[in-house]
Amino acid sequence: MSISVESISFTYPNATQALENVSLEIKGSELVAIMGENGAGKTTLVKHLNGLLKPNKGKVLINGMDTKTVTVAKLAREVGFVFQNPDHQLFASTVDEEISFALKNFGFSESEINRRVETVINFFELEKYRKLSPFILSGGERKRVALASVLAPDPKILIVDEPTIGQDFRQKEKFLKNLLEMVDEGKIVIVVTHDVEFVVPNFQRIIVMSKGKVIADGGIRDVLTDFKVLKRASLLPPKITELSWNISQKITSFPKDLISVEEARKAILNLIKRGF
């Protein structure tokens, strides 16, 4: 399982350059967040990963397949993509039909279609909506329908654009659990998000973009405690990191790169033991 982005650049027909010389490698069993300000090129980049957009320069390889020479339909069997706005991908007259559509297109048996539909319907708590039009549901509910329809075929690579918008804490936790299970199975999961607190506990890697370029790519602690990178990308640090940085300005021995509540608890207890 691999994604290889090799020095790609992309300019829209209106002459807006959205990507400039972007390169990155993502392997199986990675949970990756892509972050950055609005207009940074995040969505443009991920649309290159399923062939919706083709680079003007450079190339994108998905499991060795060049996206310039492979159809979007073929890539769809490898790459599941959930748009930020679910209305951009929903079209069926009922939730059941929406979720089963891709499964039918991919040639699954009727029994397997029924099994998979039932599984995602239950997981995303959509039982009472299955015979309703997805367009009469709330924004958060429509997002769950879109997620269910993309996850039902069990793609090897999953890309989700702003999945936590409109979701409550419990839904976020359930969805995160599902993402982690996919990673444990060796899959690649890429999440475009502004939700720093969603990213901190479990993501392994963050790619930060600004003005069409990758300006940081690394582990959670390295990236989210780099205030210069965060400022350049108009991102806020995690609340714990902000707290630890503020304390460190008053007490120089206090670590300023904390990212979890447990780390902060231990650091504060250590201060108390030392008499502060």
N, C-alpha and C positions, 0 to 999 in steps of 0.2 A: 504494500500500500504506500503510495507516494504521490506528492505534488511537487513539481519543480517549475518555478517561475524564473525565467531567464531573461533578465534585462528588458522587461517589457515597458513600452510607452503606449499611451492611448490618448487620442484627441477626438472629441466629439465633433459632429458636423458643423456646429456653431463656432468652431475653432477654440473651444475650451479644452486646455490640456488637463486631463484628469489624473494621469499617471506618467511618471517620468523615471525611466531606468530602474524599475522595481525588480528586485531579485529576492527569492526566498525558497527554502526547502522545508517541506513538512512530511514527516514519516508517520507510519501507522502507530496507533496507541498514543496519539497526542491530542490533548484538549487545549485548543489555542484560542485566545481572545484577540480580536483586532479592534483597536481603539483609536480615537482621534476626534478632532473637532468636526462639525458638520462641513461637508465639502472637502474633506481631507483625501477622498479617493477610496474609502473603505468599500463601499457598495460596488463601485466600478471595478475594484480589484476582484472581489469575490464573484462577480458576474463573469469574469474571465475564466473562473475555475470550473464552470459547467458549460462553457461555450456560448453563453448568451451574447458575450462580446468577444471580439477577436483583436489581439494586439496589433497596432500599427507597426511596431518594431518588437523584436524579441519573440519568444515563444513560451507556451505553457504546456507542460506534459502532465497528464493525469494517468497514473499507473503506466507510464511509457507512451501513452497516446497523445499525439499532437492535436490540440483543440482546433487548429486551423484546418485539419484534414478529416476530423471525425464529426459526425452529425451530432446535433444537440440531443436527438432521440437516443443515440447510443450512449452518450455521456450520462444521460438521465438514469440509466441503469446502474451507474457507478456513483453518481453524485446527486444527493437529495438537497434541494434548495428551498428554504422557506423565506419568503419576502417579508420585509418589515411591515408592509401593509397587506394583510391577508386578502383584501379585495382585488389585489393584482393577480391572484392565482385561483381564487374560488370561482366556480362557474356552474356547478351542478344544481339541480332543483332540490335535492335533499342531502343531508349530511352523509347518509349511507352511500349514496351515489358518488359523492365527492371523494370519499375515502376509498371506495372500491375501483374508481376509474383507472388509476395507474396500474393496479393489480391485474385488471382485465387486459389492459394494453400490453403488459409484460408477459401475458400468457399463463398466469397461475390457474390452477384447477379451481373449480367452483368451491370445493370443500376447503381448499387452502385460502381462497379469498374470504370465505365466511369466517374462518378461524382468525385470520389476521385482522379483519375488520372488527370482530368482537373484541380482540385483545386491545387494540388502540382505543376503541370506543370506551371500554371499561377504564383503561389507564387514564384517559383524559376526562373522565366523568362526563361523557356526552350521551349517555343512554337516553335521557328524556328528550334529546334534540334530534335523534337519528332520522326521524321522518319529516323533520322541518327543513325549510330552506335555510341555508347558512346565512343568507343575507338579512334575515330578520333577527339574528342573534346579536349580542353585544360585541364590542370590539375584542374583548378578551376571549370570549367564546369562539369568535371567528378565528382568532389566532390559534386556539387549540385545535380547531377543525383542520386548519392548514398544516399544523404540526403533525396531526394524526395521519393525514393523507400522504405526507412525505415520508413518515417513519414506517408506514405499513409495509412497503416493499423491502424494508431493511437495507438501505443503501450502505455501501462501504465507506462513503465519505458523506458527512452531513454538514451543510452550511446553513446557519440560521442568522437572520438579520434582525437584531433587537428583539429577542424572544421574550424578555421580561416585561415589556410594555403591556399594561392592562392585566397583568397577572398578580394575584395576591401571594403572600409569603408561602403558603402551603403549596400552591401550584408551582412556584419557582423551585421549591425543594424537591417536588416530585420530578419535575423536568430535569433538574440537575442530576438526580439519581439515575435517570434514564441515560443521560449523556455519559455519565461515568461508566455505566454498564457497557455502552458502545465502545468506549475507549478500552475497557478491559478485554473486549473481544478483538482488539487489534485495529479498530477503525480510527479514522481521522474525524475529529469534530472541530469545526471552526465556528466561533460565535462573534458576530459583530455587535458591539454593545457599548453603551455609555455607563452601564451599571457596575461601578467599581466594586461595590460591596458584594455583588453576585460573583465576581471574578476571584476575589481574594482567597477564599478558603480552599478551592479545589483545582483551579486552573494551573497548568504547568508552565505556560508560556504566554507572553503578551507581545504582540506586534503593534507598535504605535506609528500612526501615519500623520503627516501634516503636509498640506499643499502637494499632494500627489506623490510623496516620497515616504519611504520607511525611515523613520528617524530613531527608532529603538526596536530591538528584538532580543528578548531574553527572559529570564525567570521573573516571577512575580515580585520578589523583594528588590531585585536590581532595578527593575523598571519603575515600579510604583513608589519607590523612595527617592527617585531622581527628580528633584523638583524643577530642574532646568528643562528636562524632557516634558514633564507634565505641563509646565507653563507654556512651552512652545506649542503643545498640542491642545491647549485649553481644557485640560483635564484636572479634576480635583483629586487629591490624594485620598486614600482610605481614611476614615475618621480617626482610627487608632494611630495611623502614621502622622496625621496632622497633630494629634494630641502629643505624641512622643516628641515630635520636632519642637513643639512649643515649650514642653518641659525642658528639653535639652538646651534651650536658649537661656534658661534660668539656672539649670543644674548641668554643667558641662559633662559630668560623668554619666548622665542618663542617656541610654541609646536612642538615637534619632531615626533608626530604620526599622521600627517595629511595625508589624502588619496584622497582628492578631490580638484578640482580647486576652488570651492566655499569656502571650509574651508581655503585654502591658501589665497584667496582674503580677507576674513574677518580678518584673523590673521595679514596680512600685513597692512590693513587699521587701525587695532588696534595699530600696532606699530607706524604708522604715527601720529595718534592722541596723542600718548604718547610722541611724539617729537623725535623719532629715525630717 
